[in-house]
Amino acid sequence: MKRDNYPLKTVTRRPSFFKEKAIAMTISLVSAIAAALMAQDLMTKKQVVQRIVEAPAPAAAPSIQTTRVLVARSELNYGDRINTAVLQVVDWPSHSVPEGAYGNISQFFSEHRERVALTRIVPGEAVLGYKVTGPGRRAGMAAMLRDNMKAATIRVDESGNVGGFVRPGDTVDVLVTHVEKNVTDEGGKSKTEMTDVLLEGIRVLAADQVVDQGSSTPTLSRTITLEVTTRQAQKLALAAQIGTLSLVIRDPADVENTVHERVTTADFRGDVDAGGLLIPTAAVADPTPNQAPVTKAVGPVVSVVRVTTRESYEVPSEGARLTRAGGT
């Protein structure tokens, strides 16, 4: 039997059905996982946004009322001329605006005249009326005085000047130490040393001839100039004639004046000294226990003067015997 010579055909085999199904399932699974992750991320972001939206708004800070106040833009020292270039207006808490502050530059230069600094003013510090001269006035003692005030100078020593630490701008109390003469019942004389608080809360204008409040070096000044009223100046003049004046530095914030008692040497008894020791009082003998104190009745005394002697006799009460009181 004759066999025909036919060409051979190449048959390409397709992947199996199961392999195709496995690949499809893998792709579907990966897609499902990715979709789940995307959905979870979207839900998380949505919850965060919802929380932010639902969160209560923060409480607004309480508003602080402010007032426009004139302050120094650059540092000023005693004698410096003041112009608009060294000043600026800022917002200042209304509850703490210092007395004598200016609200604007036009108010400060009300008469369009130059003014001069009377003390050191640092940048940002409020420019107050008593720290500068009046419009058109030069720097000097008269320019430093407030309305209806006077300048009075007293002489002090090292101790009265608090060791030289009293400087212009300080607030002090003035003490006066003097001696008061008394006449006793017997006709004799006695002296009592005492110290009184003469003036309180007095502003220091100058120490010797130094008026610059920016000075911080202690100086043993011999004279101190104070800002006082006319009545206070009279008290200073009188006190300087009858006693010794001394100064006590006080806190400027302490504006309360109290009534102080006079201190005499008798007040030393029973006080505590600087070392913490009690100063004892004079001992007084107590009566003997169970024994009543003896009271001696004394009547009028009659003095008999002879040529060389003088004798005194007590005039006893009725029924008592005449006794000699003593003689010379």
Phi and psi restraints in degrees (value plus and minus 20) as a CYANA .aco file:
   2 LYS   PHI    -105.5   -65.5
   2 LYS   PSI     115.0   155.0
   3 ARG   PHI    -124.2   -84.2
   3 ARG   PSI     106.5   146.5
   4 ASP   PHI     -97.6   -57.6
   4 ASP   PSI     120.9   160.9
   5 ASN   PHI    -109.6   -69.6
   5 ASN   PSI      75.7   115.7
   6 TYR   PHI    -120.7   -80.7
   6 TYR   PSI     122.5   162.5
   7 PRO   PHI     -86.9   -46.9
   7 PRO   PSI     125.8   165.8
   8 LEU   PHI     -98.6   -58.6
   8 LEU   PSI     119.1   159.1
   9 LYS   PHI    -121.0   -81.0
   9 LYS   PSI     116.9   156.9
  10 THR   PHI    -108.2   -68.2
  10 THR   PSI     102.5   142.5
  11 VAL   PHI    -124.4   -84.4
  11 VAL   PSI     100.9   140.9
  12 THR   PHI    -110.3   -70.3
  12 THR   PSI     103.8   143.8
  13 ARG   PHI    -105.4   -65.4
  13 ARG   PSI     111.2   151.2
  14 ARG   PHI    -104.1   -64.1
  14 ARG   PSI     132.8   172.8
  15 PRO   PHI     -79.1   -39.1
  15 PRO   PSI     136.7   176.7
  16 SER   PHI     -91.9   -51.9
  16 SER   PSI     137.4   177.4
  17 PHE   PHI     -82.7   -42.7
  17 PHE   PSI     -58.2   -18.2
  18 PHE   PHI     -88.4   -48.4
  18 PHE   PSI     -56.2   -16.2
  19 LYS   PHI     -86.1   -46.1
  19 LYS   PSI     -61.1   -21.1
  20 GLU   PHI     -85.1   -45.1
  20 GLU   PSI     -58.7   -18.7
  21 LYS   PHI     -86.7   -46.7
  21 LYS   PSI     -56.3   -16.3
  22 ALA   PHI     -86.5   -46.5
  22 ALA   PSI     -59.9   -19.9
  23 ILE   PHI     -86.1   -46.1
  23 ILE   PSI     -61.6   -21.6
  24 ALA   PHI     -83.9   -43.9
  24 ALA   PSI     -60.1   -20.1
  25 MET   PHI     -86.7   -46.7
  25 MET   PSI     -58.3   -18.3
  26 THR   PHI     -83.4   -43.4
  26 THR   PSI     -64.0   -24.0
  27 ILE   PHI     -83.6   -43.6
  27 ILE   PSI     -60.9   -20.9
  28 SER   PHI     -84.5   -44.5
  28 SER   PSI     -59.7   -19.7
  29 LEU   PHI     -85.1   -45.1
  29 LEU   PSI     -65.7   -25.7
  30 VAL   PHI     -80.8   -40.8
  30 VAL   PSI     -62.2   -22.2
  31 SER   PHI     -83.2   -43.2
  31 SER   PSI     -60.2   -20.2
  32 ALA   PHI     -85.1   -45.1
  32 ALA   PSI     -61.8   -21.8
  33 ILE   PHI     -83.0   -43.0
  33 ILE   PSI     -64.7   -24.7
  34 ALA   PHI     -81.5   -41.5
  34 ALA   PSI     -61.8   -21.8
  35 ALA   PHI     -84.9   -44.9
  35 ALA   PSI     -57.8   -17.8
  36 ALA   PHI     -85.6   -45.6
  36 ALA   PSI     -62.7   -22.7
  37 LEU   PHI     -84.1   -44.1
  37 LEU   PSI     -61.7   -21.7
  38 MET   PHI     -84.1   -44.1
  38 MET   PSI     -60.3   -20.3
  39 ALA   PHI     -85.9   -45.9
  39 ALA   PSI     -60.4   -20.4
  40 GLN   PHI     -84.8   -44.8
  40 GLN   PSI     -62.1   -22.1
  41 ASP   PHI     -83.7   -43.7
  41 ASP   PSI     -59.4   -19.4
  42 LEU   PHI     -85.8   -45.8
  42 LEU   PSI     -60.6   -20.6
  43 MET   PHI     -84.5   -44.5
  43 MET   PSI     -59.5   -19.5
  44 THR   PHI     -82.8   -42.8
  44 THR   PSI     -64.9   -24.9
  45 LYS   PHI     -84.4   -44.4
  45 LYS   PSI     -57.9   -17.9
  46 LYS   PHI     -85.1   -45.1
  46 LYS   PSI     -59.3   -19.3
  47 GLN   PHI     -86.2   -46.2
  47 GLN   PSI     -60.8   -20.8
  48 VAL   PHI     -81.9   -41.9
  48 VAL   PSI     -64.4   -24.4
  49 VAL   PHI     -84.1   -44.1
  49 VAL   PSI     -58.9   -18.9
  50 GLN   PHI     -84.9   -44.9
  50 GLN   PSI     -59.9   -19.9
  51 ARG   PHI     -84.5   -44.5
  51 ARG   PSI     -60.7   -20.7
  52 ILE   PHI     -84.1   -44.1
  52 ILE   PSI     -60.7   -20.7
  53 VAL   PHI     -88.3   -48.3
  53 VAL   PSI     -60.3   -20.3
  54 GLU   PHI    -100.2   -60.2
  54 GLU   PSI     -35.2     4.8
  55 ALA   PHI     -83.0   -43.0
  55 ALA   PSI     118.8   158.8
  56 PRO   PHI     -86.7   -46.7
  56 PRO   PSI     121.7   161.7
  57 ALA   PHI     -86.6   -46.6
  57 ALA   PSI     120.5   160.5
  58 PRO   PHI     -81.3   -41.3
  58 PRO   PSI     123.2   163.2
  59 ALA   PHI     -83.4   -43.4
  59 ALA   PSI     114.3   154.3
  60 ALA   PHI     -89.9   -49.9
  60 ALA   PSI     117.1   157.1
  61 ALA   PHI     -83.4   -43.4
  61 ALA   PSI     119.4   159.4
  62 PRO   PHI     -81.1   -41.1
  62 PRO   PSI     113.9   153.9
  63 SER   PHI     -93.0   -53.0
  63 SER   PSI     118.1   158.1
  64 ILE   PHI    -125.3   -85.3
  64 ILE   PSI     103.0   143.0
  65 GLN   PHI     -93.3   -53.3
  65 GLN   PSI     114.3   154.3
  66 THR   PHI    -143.6  -103.6
  66 THR   PSI     140.9   180.9
  67 THR   PHI    -152.6  -112.6
  67 THR   PSI     122.4   162.4
  68 ARG   PHI     -93.9   -53.9
  68 ARG   PSI     106.4   146.4
  69 VAL   PHI    -152.0  -112.0
  69 VAL   PSI     119.9   159.9
  70 LEU   PHI    -102.8   -62.8
  70 LEU   PSI     106.6   146.6
  71 VAL   PHI    -148.5  -108.5
  71 VAL   PSI     147.9   187.9
  72 ALA   PHI    -101.0   -61.0
  72 ALA   PSI     113.2   153.2
  73 ARG   PHI    -102.6   -62.6
  73 ARG   PSI     -53.6   -13.6
  74 SER   PHI    -153.6  -113.6
  74 SER   PSI     148.1   188.1
  75 GLU   PHI     -89.7   -49.7
  75 GLU   PSI     118.7   158.7
  76 LEU   PHI    -141.7  -101.7
  76 LEU   PSI     120.6   160.6
  77 ASN   PHI    -141.2  -101.2
  77 ASN   PSI     150.2   190.2
  78 TYR   PHI     -76.4   -36.4
  78 TYR   PSI     109.1   149.1
  79 GLY   PHI      71.1   111.1
  79 GLY   PSI     -28.2    11.8
  80 ASP   PHI     -90.9   -50.9
  80 ASP   PSI     118.6   158.6
  81 ARG   PHI     -99.0   -59.0
  81 ARG   PSI     119.5   159.5
  82 ILE   PHI    -127.0   -87.0
  82 ILE   PSI     108.2   148.2
  83 ASN   PHI    -154.0  -114.0
  83 ASN   PSI     160.0   200.0
  84 THR   PHI     -85.6   -45.6
  84 THR   PSI     -42.6    -2.6
  85 ALA   PHI     -89.3   -49.3
  85 ALA   PSI     -42.9    -2.9
  86 VAL   PHI    -123.3   -83.3
  86 VAL   PSI      -9.1    30.9
  87 LEU   PHI    -144.7  -104.7
  87 LEU   PSI     135.4   175.4
  88 GLN   PHI    -173.8  -133.8
  88 GLN   PSI     138.8   178.8
  89 VAL   PHI    -128.7   -88.7
  89 VAL   PSI     110.3   150.3
  90 VAL   PHI    -149.3  -109.3
  90 VAL   PSI     144.9   184.9
  91 ASP   PHI    -101.6   -61.6
  91 ASP   PSI     107.8   147.8
  92 TRP   PHI    -143.5  -103.5
  92 TRP   PSI     116.9   156.9
  93 PRO   PHI     -73.3   -33.3
  93 PRO   PSI     108.5   148.5
  94 SER   PHI     -82.2   -42.2
  94 SER   PSI     -51.3   -11.3
  95 HIS   PHI     -96.6   -56.6
  95 HIS   PSI     -28.8    11.2
  96 SER   PHI    -146.9  -106.9
  96 SER   PSI       4.1    44.1
  97 VAL   PHI     -88.6   -48.6
  97 VAL   PSI     101.1   141.1
  98 PRO   PHI     -89.1   -49.1
  98 PRO   PSI     132.6   172.6
  99 GLU   PHI     -87.2   -47.2
  99 GLU   PSI     115.6   155.6
 100 GLY   PHI      70.8   110.8
 100 GLY   PSI     -12.2    27.8
 101 ALA   PHI     -97.9   -57.9
 101 ALA   PSI     136.1   176.1
 102 TYR   PHI    -125.6   -85.6
 102 TYR   PSI     126.2   166.2
 103 GLY   PHI    -110.5   -70.5
 103 GLY   PSI     -43.3    -3.3
 104 ASN   PHI    -178.5  -138.5
 104 ASN   PSI     151.0   191.0
 105 ILE   PHI     -90.4   -50.4
 105 ILE   PSI     -57.7   -17.7
 106 SER   PHI     -84.0   -44.0
 106 SER   PSI     -53.6   -13.6
 107 GLN   PHI     -88.0   -48.0
 107 GLN   PSI     -56.8   -16.8
 108 PHE   PHI     -87.5   -47.5
 108 PHE   PSI     -62.9   -22.9
 109 PHE   PHI    -120.8   -80.8
 109 PHE   PSI      36.4    76.4
 110 SER   PHI     -81.6   -41.6
 110 SER   PSI     -52.9   -12.9
 111 GLU   PHI    -129.5   -89.5
 111 GLU   PSI      -4.6    35.4
 112 HIS   PHI      35.0    75.0
 112 HIS   PSI      17.3    57.3
 113 ARG   PHI    -137.6   -97.6
 113 ARG   PSI     134.5   174.5
 114 GLU   PHI     -90.7   -50.7
 114 GLU   PSI     126.1   166.1
 115 ARG   PHI    -145.7  -105.7
 115 ARG   PSI     138.4   178.4
 116 VAL   PHI    -148.2  -108.2
 116 VAL   PSI     122.2   162.2
 117 ALA   PHI     -93.9   -53.9
 117 ALA   PSI     116.3   156.3
 118 LEU   PHI    -122.1   -82.1
 118 LEU   PSI     -26.1    13.9
 119 THR   PHI    -177.2  -137.2
 119 THR   PSI     152.8   192.8
 120 ARG   PHI     -94.0   -54.0
 120 ARG   PSI     111.6   151.6
 121 ILE   PHI    -146.7  -106.7
 121 ILE   PSI      99.8   139.8
 122 VAL   PHI    -106.8   -66.8
 122 VAL   PSI     139.8   179.8
 123 PRO   PHI     -78.4   -38.4
 123 PRO   PSI     115.2   155.2
 124 GLY   PHI      67.6   107.6
 124 GLY   PSI     -27.4    12.6
 125 GLU   PHI    -103.0   -63.0
 125 GLU   PSI     119.8   159.8
 126 ALA   PHI     -85.2   -45.2
 126 ALA   PSI     117.5   157.5
 127 VAL   PHI    -106.5   -66.5
 127 VAL   PSI      92.9   132.9
 128 LEU   PHI    -124.5   -84.5
 128 LEU   PSI     137.1   177.1
 129 GLY   PHI     -80.3   -40.3
 129 GLY   PSI     -58.9   -18.9
 130 TYR   PHI     -99.4   -59.4
 130 TYR   PSI     -25.1    14.9
 131 LYS   PHI    -115.7   -75.7
 131 LYS   PSI     -21.6    18.4
 132 VAL   PHI    -156.2  -116.2
 132 VAL   PSI     141.6   181.6
 133 THR   PHI     -98.0   -58.0
 133 THR   PSI     145.3   185.3
 134 GLY   PHI     -90.3   -50.3
 134 GLY   PSI     146.1   186.1
 135 PRO   PHI     -77.0   -37.0
 135 PRO   PSI     105.1   145.1
 136 GLY   PHI      58.0    98.0
 136 GLY   PSI     -14.3    25.7
 137 ARG   PHI    -120.8   -80.8
 137 ARG   PSI     128.2   168.2
 138 ARG   PHI    -105.7   -65.7
 138 ARG   PSI     142.3   182.3
 139 ALA   PHI     -92.5   -52.5
 139 ALA   PSI     107.7   147.7
 140 GLY   PHI    -196.8  -156.8
 140 GLY   PSI    -200.0  -160.0
 141 MET   PHI     -82.5   -42.5
 141 MET   PSI     -62.8   -22.8
 142 ALA   PHI     -83.9   -43.9
 142 ALA   PSI     -53.7   -13.7
 143 ALA   PHI     -91.1   -51.1
 143 ALA   PSI     -39.4     0.6
 144 MET   PHI    -104.9   -64.9
 144 MET   PSI     -33.3     6.7
 145 LEU   PHI     -99.4   -59.4
 145 LEU   PSI     119.1   159.1
 146 ARG   PHI    -101.5   -61.5
 146 ARG   PSI     152.6   192.6
 147 ASP   PHI     -78.4   -38.4
 147 ASP   PSI     115.5   155.5
 148 ASN   PHI      42.8    82.8
 148 ASN   PSI       2.2    42.2
 149 MET   PHI    -130.6   -90.6
 149 MET   PSI     137.0   177.0
 150 LYS   PHI    -143.8  -103.8
 150 LYS   PSI     143.9   183.9
 151 ALA   PHI    -130.5   -90.5
 151 ALA   PSI     104.4   144.4
 152 ALA   PHI    -147.4  -107.4
 152 ALA   PSI     116.7   156.7
 153 THR   PHI    -129.3   -89.3
 153 THR   PSI     115.0   155.0
 154 ILE   PHI    -141.6  -101.6
 154 ILE   PSI     135.2   175.2
 155 ARG   PHI    -119.1   -79.1
 155 ARG   PSI     112.0   152.0
 156 VAL   PHI    -152.3  -112.3
 156 VAL   PSI     139.4   179.4
 157 ASP   PHI    -124.0   -84.0
 157 ASP   PSI    -188.1  -148.1
 158 GLU   PHI     -81.8   -41.8
 158 GLU   PSI     -63.1   -23.1
 159 SER   PHI     -93.3   -53.3
 159 SER   PSI     -56.1   -16.1
 160 GLY   PHI     -89.5   -49.5
 160 GLY   PSI     -38.5     1.5
 161 ASN   PHI    -116.7   -76.7
 161 ASN   PSI      -4.7    35.3
 162 VAL   PHI      33.4    73.4
 162 VAL   PSI      26.2    66.2
 163 GLY   PHI      48.1    88.1
 163 GLY   PSI      -1.0    39.0
 164 GLY   PHI      69.9   109.9
 164 GLY   PSI     -13.6    26.4
 165 PHE   PHI    -109.2   -69.2
 165 PHE   PSI     -20.7    19.3
 166 VAL   PHI    -100.3   -60.3
 166 VAL   PSI     100.9   140.9
 167 ARG   PHI    -149.3  -109.3
 167 ARG   PSI     141.6   181.6
 168 PRO   PHI     -76.0   -36.0
 168 PRO   PSI     116.7   156.7
 169 GLY   PHI      77.8   117.8
 169 GLY   PSI     -35.4     4.6
 170 ASP   PHI     -92.3   -52.3
 170 ASP   PSI     141.5   181.5
 171 THR   PHI    -133.0   -93.0
 171 THR   PSI     110.1   150.1
 172 VAL   PHI    -153.6  -113.6
 172 VAL   PSI     142.1   182.1
 173 ASP   PHI    -127.6   -87.6
 173 ASP   PSI     127.6   167.6
 174 VAL   PHI    -129.5   -89.5
 174 VAL   PSI     106.4   146.4
 175 LEU   PHI    -130.5   -90.5
 175 LEU   PSI     129.9   169.9
 176 VAL   PHI    -148.4  -108.4
 176 VAL   PSI     108.6   148.6
 177 THR   PHI    -131.2   -91.2
 177 THR   PSI     105.0   145.0
 178 HIS   PHI    -167.5  -127.5
 178 HIS   PSI     153.3   193.3
 179 VAL   PHI    -133.3   -93.3
 179 VAL   PSI     111.0   151.0
 180 GLU   PHI    -130.1   -90.1
 180 GLU   PSI     107.2   147.2
 181 LYS   PHI    -113.9   -73.9
 181 LYS   PSI     114.3   154.3
 182 ASN   PHI    -144.3  -104.3
 182 ASN   PSI     136.2   176.2
 183 VAL   PHI    -130.3   -90.3
 183 VAL   PSI     104.3   144.3
 184 THR   PHI     -97.6   -57.6
 184 THR   PSI     149.5   189.5
 185 ASP   PHI     -84.2   -44.2
 185 ASP   PSI     -48.5    -8.5
 186 GLU   PHI    -103.4   -63.4
 186 GLU   PSI     -17.6    22.4
 187 GLY   PHI      73.6   113.6
 187 GLY   PSI     -22.7    17.3
 188 GLY   PHI    -101.6   -61.6
 188 GLY   PSI    -199.7  -159.7
 189 LYS   PHI    -143.4  -103.4
 189 LYS   PSI     125.9   165.9
 190 SER   PHI    -158.6  -118.6
 190 SER   PSI     136.7   176.7
 191 LYS   PHI    -141.1  -101.1
 191 LYS   PSI     119.5   159.5
 192 THR   PHI    -148.3  -108.3
 192 THR   PSI     100.6   140.6
 193 GLU   PHI    -106.0   -66.0
 193 GLU   PSI     118.7   158.7
 194 MET   PHI    -170.6  -130.6
 194 MET   PSI     139.6   179.6
 195 THR   PHI    -149.5  -109.5
 195 THR   PSI     110.4   150.4
 196 ASP   PHI    -139.0   -99.0
 196 ASP   PSI     129.3   169.3
 197 VAL   PHI    -102.6   -62.6
 197 VAL   PSI      91.6   131.6
 198 LEU   PHI    -104.4   -64.4
 198 LEU   PSI     -71.2   -31.2
 199 LEU   PHI    -157.6  -117.6
 199 LEU   PSI     132.3   172.3
 200 GLU   PHI    -151.2  -111.2
 200 GLU   PSI     127.0   167.0
 201 GLY   PHI      43.3    83.3
 201 GLY   PSI      24.6    64.6
 202 ILE   PHI    -118.0   -78.0
 202 ILE   PSI     114.3   154.3
 203 ARG   PHI    -106.1   -66.1
 203 ARG   PSI     114.3   154.3
 204 VAL   PHI    -105.7   -65.7
 204 VAL   PSI     105.2   145.2
 205 LEU   PHI    -112.3   -72.3
 205 LEU   PSI     -58.5   -18.5
 206 ALA   PHI    -175.6  -135.6
 206 ALA   PSI     131.8   171.8
 207 ALA   PHI    -138.3   -98.3
 207 ALA   PSI      93.6   133.6
 208 ASP   PHI      37.4    77.4
 208 ASP   PSI    -143.4  -103.4
 209 GLN   PHI    -123.9   -83.9
 209 GLN   PSI      -6.1    33.9
 210 VAL   PHI    -112.2   -72.2
 210 VAL   PSI     100.9   140.9
 211 VAL   PHI    -135.6   -95.6
 211 VAL   PSI     -25.4    14.6
 212 ASP   PHI     -93.7   -53.7
 212 ASP   PSI      97.1   137.1
 213 GLN   PHI     -96.1   -56.1
 213 GLN   PSI     -30.3     9.7
 214 GLY   PHI     -99.0   -59.0
 214 GLY   PSI     -29.7    10.3
 215 SER   PHI     -90.9   -50.9
 215 SER   PSI     112.5   152.5
 216 SER   PHI    -138.6   -98.6
 216 SER   PSI     -14.4    25.6
 217 THR   PHI    -109.7   -69.7
 217 THR   PSI     103.7   143.7
 218 PRO   PHI     -81.0   -41.0
 218 PRO   PSI     115.4   155.4
 219 THR   PHI    -154.3  -114.3
 219 THR   PSI     112.2   152.2
 220 LEU   PHI    -100.0   -60.0
 220 LEU   PSI      65.5   105.5
 221 SER   PHI    -101.9   -61.9
 221 SER   PSI     128.7   168.7
 222 ARG   PHI    -114.6   -74.6
 222 ARG   PSI     -42.1    -2.1
 223 THR   PHI    -151.8  -111.8
 223 THR   PSI     126.3   166.3
 224 ILE   PHI    -148.4  -108.4
 224 ILE   PSI     109.6   149.6
 225 THR   PHI    -122.0   -82.0
 225 THR   PSI     108.0   148.0
 226 LEU   PHI    -136.9   -96.9
 226 LEU   PSI     131.6   171.6
 227 GLU   PHI    -114.3   -74.3
 227 GLU   PSI      95.9   135.9
 228 VAL   PHI    -159.4  -119.4
 228 VAL   PSI     147.4   187.4
 229 THR   PHI    -103.5   -63.5
 229 THR   PSI     153.6   193.6
 230 THR   PHI     -82.7   -42.7
 230 THR   PSI     -63.3   -23.3
 231 ARG   PHI     -81.0   -41.0
 231 ARG   PSI     -61.9   -21.9
 232 GLN   PHI     -87.4   -47.4
 232 GLN   PSI     -55.5   -15.5
 233 ALA   PHI     -83.8   -43.8
 233 ALA   PSI     -57.5   -17.5
 234 GLN   PHI     -83.6   -43.6
 234 GLN   PSI     -61.9   -21.9
 235 LYS   PHI     -83.1   -43.1
 235 LYS   PSI     -60.8   -20.8
 236 LEU   PHI     -83.5   -43.5
 236 LEU   PSI     -63.3   -23.3
 237 ALA   PHI     -83.4   -43.4
 237 ALA   PSI     -62.4   -22.4
 238 LEU   PHI     -89.3   -49.3
 238 LEU   PSI     -63.5   -23.5
 239 ALA   PHI     -83.9   -43.9
 239 ALA   PSI     -53.8   -13.8
 240 ALA   PHI     -86.2   -46.2
 240 ALA   PSI     -44.0    -4.0
 241 GLN   PHI    -104.6   -64.6
 241 GLN   PSI     -47.8    -7.8
 242 ILE   PHI    -125.8   -85.8
 242 ILE   PSI     -27.9    12.1
 243 GLY   PHI    -182.5  -142.5
 243 GLY   PSI    -182.6  -142.6
 244 THR   PHI    -131.9   -91.9
 244 THR   PSI     111.6   151.6
 245 LEU   PHI    -115.9   -75.9
 245 LEU   PSI     123.2   163.2
 246 SER   PHI    -163.0  -123.0
 246 SER   PSI     138.5   178.5
 247 LEU   PHI    -135.1   -95.1
 247 LEU   PSI     129.9   169.9
 248 VAL   PHI    -150.2  -110.2
 248 VAL   PSI     101.1   141.1
 249 ILE   PHI     -93.9   -53.9
 249 ILE   PSI     117.4   157.4
 250 ARG   PHI    -149.4  -109.4
 250 ARG   PSI     142.0   182.0
 251 ASP   PHI     -90.1   -50.1
 251 ASP   PSI     106.5   146.5
 252 PRO   PHI     -79.4   -39.4
 252 PRO   PSI     -46.5    -6.5
 253 ALA   PHI     -94.5   -54.5
 253 ALA   PSI     -36.1     3.9
 254 ASP   PHI    -104.7   -64.7
 254 ASP   PSI      74.3   114.3
 255 VAL   PHI    -122.4   -82.4
 255 VAL   PSI     -18.3    21.7
 256 GLU   PHI    -108.6   -68.6
 256 GLU   PSI     101.3   141.3
 257 ASN   PHI    -118.5   -78.5
 257 ASN   PSI     112.3   152.3
 258 THR   PHI    -137.5   -97.5
 258 THR   PSI     143.8   183.8
 259 VAL   PHI    -103.5   -63.5
 259 VAL   PSI     103.5   143.5
 260 HIS   PHI    -127.9   -87.9
 260 HIS   PSI     120.2   160.2
 261 GLU   PHI    -100.7   -60.7
 261 GLU   PSI     131.0   171.0
 262 ARG   PHI     -88.0   -48.0
 262 ARG   PSI     118.6   158.6
 263 VAL   PHI    -128.4   -88.4
 263 VAL   PSI     106.9   146.9
 264 THR   PHI    -143.1  -103.1
 264 THR   PSI     155.6   195.6
 265 THR   PHI     -83.8   -43.8
 265 THR   PSI     -44.7    -4.7
 266 ALA   PHI     -85.9   -45.9
 266 ALA   PSI     -43.7    -3.7
 267 ASP   PHI     -96.1   -56.1
 267 ASP   PSI     -30.0    10.0
 268 PHE   PHI     -88.5   -48.5
 268 PHE   PSI     -49.3    -9.3
 269 ARG   PHI     -90.6   -50.6
 269 ARG   PSI     107.1   147.1
 270 GLY   PHI      64.0   104.0
 270 GLY   PSI     -19.7    20.3
 271 ASP   PHI    -105.4   -65.4
 271 ASP   PSI     147.0   187.0
 272 VAL   PHI    -120.9   -80.9
 272 VAL   PSI     107.5   147.5
 273 ASP   PHI    -101.6   -61.6
 273 ASP   PSI    -197.2  -157.2
 274 ALA   PHI     -84.8   -44.8
 274 ALA   PSI     -44.9    -4.9
 275 GLY   PHI    -106.5   -66.5
 275 GLY   PSI     -17.3    22.7
 276 GLY   PHI      64.4   104.4
 276 GLY   PSI      -9.7    30.3
 277 LEU   PHI    -115.9   -75.9
 277 LEU   PSI     122.5   162.5
 278 LEU   PHI    -100.1   -60.1
 278 LEU   PSI     105.9   145.9
 279 ILE   PHI    -100.1   -60.1
 279 ILE   PSI      94.9   134.9
 280 PRO   PHI     -91.4   -51.4
 280 PRO   PSI     131.9   171.9
 281 THR   PHI    -111.2   -71.2
 281 THR   PSI     145.7   185.7
 282 ALA   PHI     -86.2   -46.2
 282 ALA   PSI     114.3   154.3
 283 ALA   PHI     -93.4   -53.4
 283 ALA   PSI     118.8   158.8
 284 VAL   PHI    -137.6   -97.6
 284 VAL   PSI     103.9   143.9
 285 ALA   PHI     -89.7   -49.7
 285 ALA   PSI     109.8   149.8
 286 ASP   PHI    -102.0   -62.0
 286 ASP   PSI     132.8   172.8
 287 PRO   PHI     -82.3   -42.3
 287 PRO   PSI     132.8   172.8
 288 THR   PHI     -80.7   -40.7
 288 THR   PSI     116.6   156.6
 289 PRO   PHI     -76.1   -36.1
 289 PRO   PSI     124.4   164.4
 290 ASN   PHI      42.2    82.2
 290 ASN   PSI      -2.0    38.0
 291 GLN   PHI    -147.1  -107.1
 291 GLN   PSI     100.5   140.5
 292 ALA   PHI     -94.2   -54.2
 292 ALA   PSI     122.3   162.3
 293 PRO   PHI     -82.8   -42.8
 293 PRO   PSI     123.5   163.5
 294 VAL   PHI    -105.1   -65.1
 294 VAL   PSI     106.8   146.8
 295 THR   PHI    -127.8   -87.8
 295 THR   PSI     101.6   141.6
 296 LYS   PHI    -120.9   -80.9
 296 LYS   PSI     101.4   141.4
 297 ALA   PHI     -97.6   -57.6
 297 ALA   PSI     105.4   145.4
 298 VAL   PHI    -139.3   -99.3
 298 VAL   PSI     107.0   147.0
 299 GLY   PHI    -120.8   -80.8
 299 GLY   PSI    -186.5  -146.5
 300 PRO   PHI     -83.2   -43.2
 300 PRO   PSI     133.6   173.6
 301 VAL   PHI    -131.4   -91.4
 301 VAL   PSI     110.5   150.5
 302 VAL   PHI    -129.3   -89.3
 302 VAL   PSI     104.0   144.0
 303 SER   PHI    -118.0   -78.0
 303 SER   PSI     109.9   149.9
 304 VAL   PHI    -133.3   -93.3
 304 VAL   PSI      98.1   138.1
 305 VAL   PHI    -125.4   -85.4
 305 VAL   PSI     100.6   140.6
 306 ARG   PHI    -126.9   -86.9
 306 ARG   PSI    -191.4  -151.4
 307 VAL   PHI     -83.9   -43.9
 307 VAL   PSI     -64.0   -24.0
 308 THR   PHI    -135.6   -95.6
 308 THR   PSI     -35.9     4.1
 309 THR   PHI    -151.1  -111.1
 309 THR   PSI     140.7   180.7
 310 ARG   PHI    -152.9  -112.9
 310 ARG   PSI     102.8   142.8
 311 GLU   PHI    -142.4  -102.4
 311 GLU   PSI     123.6   163.6
 312 SER   PHI    -138.5   -98.5
 312 SER   PSI     117.4   157.4
 313 TYR   PHI    -144.0  -104.0
 313 TYR   PSI     114.1   154.1
 314 GLU   PHI    -100.0   -60.0
 314 GLU   PSI     112.9   152.9
 315 VAL   PHI    -108.9   -68.9
 315 VAL   PSI      87.8   127.8
 316 PRO   PHI     -95.2   -55.2
 316 PRO   PSI     147.3   187.3
 317 SER   PHI     -89.7   -49.7
 317 SER   PSI     149.7   189.7
 318 GLU   PHI     -78.4   -38.4
 318 GLU   PSI     110.2   150.2
 319 GLY   PHI      73.6   113.6
 319 GLY   PSI     -28.3    11.7
 320 ALA   PHI    -116.6   -76.6
 320 ALA   PSI     142.1   182.1
 321 ARG   PHI    -109.6   -69.6
 321 ARG   PSI     124.0   164.0
 322 LEU   PHI     -89.3   -49.3
 322 LEU   PSI     111.5   151.5
 323 THR   PHI    -145.1  -105.1
 323 THR   PSI     134.8   174.8
 324 ARG   PHI    -107.4   -67.4
 324 ARG   PSI     108.2   148.2
 325 ALA   PHI    -103.4   -63.4
 325 ALA   PSI     -46.7    -6.7
 326 GLY   PHI     131.0   171.0
 326 GLY   PSI     144.1   184.1
 327 GLY   PHI    -173.7  -133.7
 327 GLY   PSI     146.0   186.0
